[in-house]
């Protein structure tokens, strides 16, 4: 049985969401934590959405997500 070596999930996220990280670093300069409400912040940083259509969201790095929260917060 072979053992597969994998990166920590946070490192994988960081590689896929560099644009969100950069955006949040700029946002922190003008808003506490870079967000308008503490409920919108999560570690290591929030993913910044570019647009949504139906049940799908696309972040600033062009990754696509399914909106399981049903438009919980404004984009």
C-alpha positions as CSV (number, residue, x, y, z in Angstrom):
1,X,0.0,0.0,0.0
2,X,1.5,3.3,-1.1
3,X,1.2,6.4,1.1
4,X,0.2,9.5,-0.8
5,X,1.8,12.7,0.4
6,X,-0.5,15.7,0.3
7,X,-0.2,19.4,1.1
8,X,-2.1,20.8,4.0
9,X,-5.6,22.0,2.8
10,X,-4.8,25.6,3.8
11,X,-1.8,25.6,1.5
12,X,-3.9,24.2,-1.4
13,X,-6.5,27.0,-0.8
14,X,-3.7,29.6,-0.7
15,X,-2.4,28.5,-4.1
16,X,-5.9,28.7,-5.7
17,X,-6.9,32.0,-4.1
18,X,-4.0,34.4,-4.4
19,X,-6.2,37.1,-5.8
20,X,-8.5,36.9,-2.7
21,X,-5.5,37.2,-0.4
22,X,-4.2,40.3,-2.2
23,X,-7.6,41.9,-2.2
24,X,-8.1,41.3,1.5
25,X,-4.7,42.7,2.3
26,X,-5.8,45.9,0.6
27,X,-9.2,45.9,2.2
28,X,-7.6,45.6,5.7
29,X,-6.1,49.1,5.1
30,X,-9.5,50.7,5.1
31,X,-11.8,48.3,7.1
32,X,-11.1,46.3,10.3
33,X,-10.2,42.8,9.2
34,X,-11.0,43.8,5.6
35,X,-14.7,43.1,6.0
36,X,-17.9,45.0,6.7
37,X,-19.1,42.6,9.4
38,X,-17.2,40.1,11.6
39,X,-19.4,37.3,10.5
40,X,-17.9,37.6,7.0
41,X,-14.4,36.9,8.1
42,X,-12.9,33.4,8.4
43,X,-9.4,31.9,8.5
44,X,-7.1,32.2,6.8
45,X,-8.9,34.9,4.8
46,X,-12.3,35.3,3.1
47,X,-12.6,34.3,-0.5
48,X,-13.5,37.3,-2.6
49,X,-16.3,36.8,-5.1
50,X,-16.3,38.4,-8.6
51,X,-19.9,37.4,-9.7
52,X,-22.7,34.9,-9.3
53,X,-25.2,33.4,-11.5
54,X,-28.0,31.1,-10.2
55,X,-26.5,28.8,-7.7
56,X,-22.9,29.4,-8.8
57,X,-20.3,31.9,-7.6
58,X,-17.0,32.8,-9.2
59,X,-14.1,34.3,-7.2
60,X,-11.5,36.8,-8.3
61,X,-9.2,33.9,-9.2
62,X,-11.9,32.4,-11.5
63,X,-12.6,29.4,-9.2
64,X,-16.3,28.3,-9.2
65,X,-18.3,27.4,-6.2
66,X,-21.9,26.2,-5.5
67,X,-23.8,28.7,-3.3
68,X,-25.0,26.4,-0.5
69,X,-25.7,29.4,1.7
70,X,-28.3,30.7,-0.7
71,X,-27.1,34.3,-1.0
72,X,-26.3,34.7,2.7
73,X,-24.4,37.9,2.0
74,X,-24.1,40.5,-0.8
75,X,-21.3,39.9,-3.3
